[in-house]
Amino acid sequence: MLAKKTSKNQLTLPKEIAKEFPDVEYFDIKVKDRKIVLIPVKITPLVTAIEGIRNKMEKLGVSEKDVTDAIKWARQRKR
């Protein structure tokens, strides 16, 4: 299958390839061994991501004070 690069450096995925990723809107792009590699990416809204982090911290028993203490510890200058 061929894809042509336009004058604006854009590629259009052939229909047969796009059909394999019906719910994907974004791809991470890398170059490996002189080949272009597209990796499907699911974008998570920031609010959802933060809620997930807070839920995980709660399950692990990590409190706000623990986070504050960890930040203070990390910012201390090493002597």
CYANA upper distance limits for C-alpha pairs under 8 A (distance plus 0.5 A):
  1 MET  CA     14 PRO  CA      8.05
  2 LEU  CA     14 PRO  CA      8.23
  3 ALA  CA     11 LEU  CA      6.84
  3 ALA  CA     12 THR  CA      6.88
  3 ALA  CA     13 LEU  CA      7.15
  3 ALA  CA     14 PRO  CA      7.37
  4 LYS  CA     11 LEU  CA      6.57
  4 LYS  CA     12 THR  CA      7.82
  5 LYS  CA      9 ASN  CA      6.04
  5 LYS  CA     10 GLN  CA      5.92
  5 LYS  CA     11 LEU  CA      5.55
  5 LYS  CA     12 THR  CA      8.45
  6 THR  CA     10 GLN  CA      5.75
  6 THR  CA     11 LEU  CA      7.13
 13 LEU  CA     17 ILE  CA      6.81
 13 LEU  CA     18 ALA  CA      6.50
 14 PRO  CA     18 ALA  CA      6.74
 15 LYS  CA     19 LYS  CA      6.50
 16 GLU  CA     20 GLU  CA      7.52
 17 ILE  CA     21 PHE  CA      7.84
 18 ALA  CA     22 PRO  CA      7.10
 21 PHE  CA     40 PRO  CA      8.44
 24 VAL  CA     40 PRO  CA      6.83
 24 VAL  CA     41 VAL  CA      7.48
 24 VAL  CA     42 LYS  CA      7.47
 25 GLU  CA     40 PRO  CA      8.49
 25 GLU  CA     41 VAL  CA      8.24
 25 GLU  CA     42 LYS  CA      8.35
 26 TYR  CA     40 PRO  CA      6.73
 26 TYR  CA     41 VAL  CA      6.01
 26 TYR  CA     42 LYS  CA      7.56
 26 TYR  CA     43 ILE  CA      8.22
 27 PHE  CA     38 LEU  CA      6.18
 27 PHE  CA     39 ILE  CA      5.64
 27 PHE  CA     40 PRO  CA      4.94
 27 PHE  CA     41 VAL  CA      5.72
 28 ASP  CA     38 LEU  CA      6.20
 28 ASP  CA     39 ILE  CA      5.46
 28 ASP  CA     40 PRO  CA      6.83
 28 ASP  CA     41 VAL  CA      6.81
 29 ILE  CA     36 ILE  CA      7.42
 29 ILE  CA     37 VAL  CA      6.19
 29 ILE  CA     38 LEU  CA      5.29
 29 ILE  CA     39 ILE  CA      6.89
 30 LYS  CA     36 ILE  CA      6.41
 30 LYS  CA     37 VAL  CA      5.67
 30 LYS  CA     38 LEU  CA      7.19
 31 VAL  CA     35 LYS  CA      5.89
 31 VAL  CA     36 ILE  CA      5.23
 31 VAL  CA     37 VAL  CA      6.48
 32 LYS  CA     36 ILE  CA      7.07
 32 LYS  CA     37 VAL  CA      7.43
 44 THR  CA     48 THR  CA      7.11
 44 THR  CA     49 ALA  CA      6.87
 45 PRO  CA     49 ALA  CA      6.87
 46 LEU  CA     50 ILE  CA      6.64
 47 VAL  CA     51 GLU  CA      6.69
 48 THR  CA     52 GLY  CA      6.71
 49 ALA  CA     53 ILE  CA      6.82
 50 ILE  CA     54 ARG  CA      6.68
 51 GLU  CA     55 ASN  CA      6.61
 52 GLY  CA     56 LYS  CA      6.70
 53 ILE  CA     57 MET  CA      6.65
 54 ARG  CA     58 GLU  CA      6.65
 55 ASN  CA     59 LYS  CA      6.77
 56 LYS  CA     60 LEU  CA      6.71
 57 MET  CA     61 GLY  CA      6.59
 57 MET  CA     62 VAL  CA      5.57
 57 MET  CA     63 SER  CA      7.83
 58 GLU  CA     62 VAL  CA      6.38
 58 GLU  CA     63 SER  CA      7.70
 62 VAL  CA     66 ASP  CA      6.60
 62 VAL  CA     67 VAL  CA      7.90
 63 SER  CA     67 VAL  CA      7.07
 64 GLU  CA     68 THR  CA      6.70
 65 LYS  CA     69 ASP  CA      6.50
 66 ASP  CA     70 ALA  CA      6.58
 67 VAL  CA     71 ILE  CA      6.70
 68 THR  CA     72 LYS  CA      6.78
 69 ASP  CA     73 TRP  CA      6.61
 70 ALA  CA     74 ALA  CA      6.58
 71 ILE  CA     75 ARG  CA      6.65
 72 LYS  CA     76 GLN  CA      6.87
